[in-house]
């Protein structure tokens, strides 16, 4: 008889990490569950902000026409305004409204990927399929790996980091032109012996730029995998208990622990999206904004307050 927990772990029930690894879905040779969830997250972001745009758009006359309609839309609006005013403007200054769209897109895409990874789509679909067909074993094997956290795959966080690298360099060149590359040589080239110092420093600066983006990908990947690893280890404790009474007691403790870990993962889902976005903005500002411009913008912001 198939154990009840196999509906969650599926055909790889003996391999507790099976639900963390990427798996091909729908019988294809190229589509994995992480690719599918990344696509679903992107579509949901587009749909959510299409609705949000219609709720924010002024209709009618008077003050009420400019009030965002709907509680959910207001929550999204508050998050967008917080990112713009408290995260991006202090670093990018007058360039904020020019590049805020990329920041919003990255933040909400990562958030949606993280949150979708907490929904057990495979177990839900398997349960429904089992009720309809009565074949619980086949239902578990068919739907076990549908779903998953897209950001727990370097194939997703890696391209996100590459996009951030393109933005860092592209914005720097666009705003400062050829002067952007002076950031990579922090010492003068004259007199000529300084060349022997400048060349290693240029190499380290360029290497540091790539390392920053690699860290962006690895940080998000590692933190999103960590929660799944802990839950998988806890489930392994249940499957290792052979005595029924002891298994029930251990199972109750594990359920409480898994619930606590899931709540922590919910917090981490937002925290890691915030950190990824915040670091991206800092790296962009480092090459696109002059220090004197930043100080001027801070003075203007303080005067406004």
Secondary structure as UniProt FT lines:
FT   TURN            4..5
FT   HELIX           6..9
FT   HELIX           10..12
FT   TURN            13..14
FT   TURN            16..20
FT   TURN            26..27
FT   HELIX           33..56
FT   HELIX           63..66
FT   HELIX           71..82
FT   HELIX           83..88
FT   HELIX           89..92
FT   HELIX           93..95
FT   HELIX           96..116
FT   TURN            117..118
FT   HELIX           121..133
FT   HELIX           136..143
FT   TURN            144..145
FT   HELIX           150..152
FT   HELIX           154..176
FT   HELIX           177..184
FT   HELIX           192..194
FT   HELIX           195..240
FT   HELIX           244..288
FT   HELIX           291..304
//
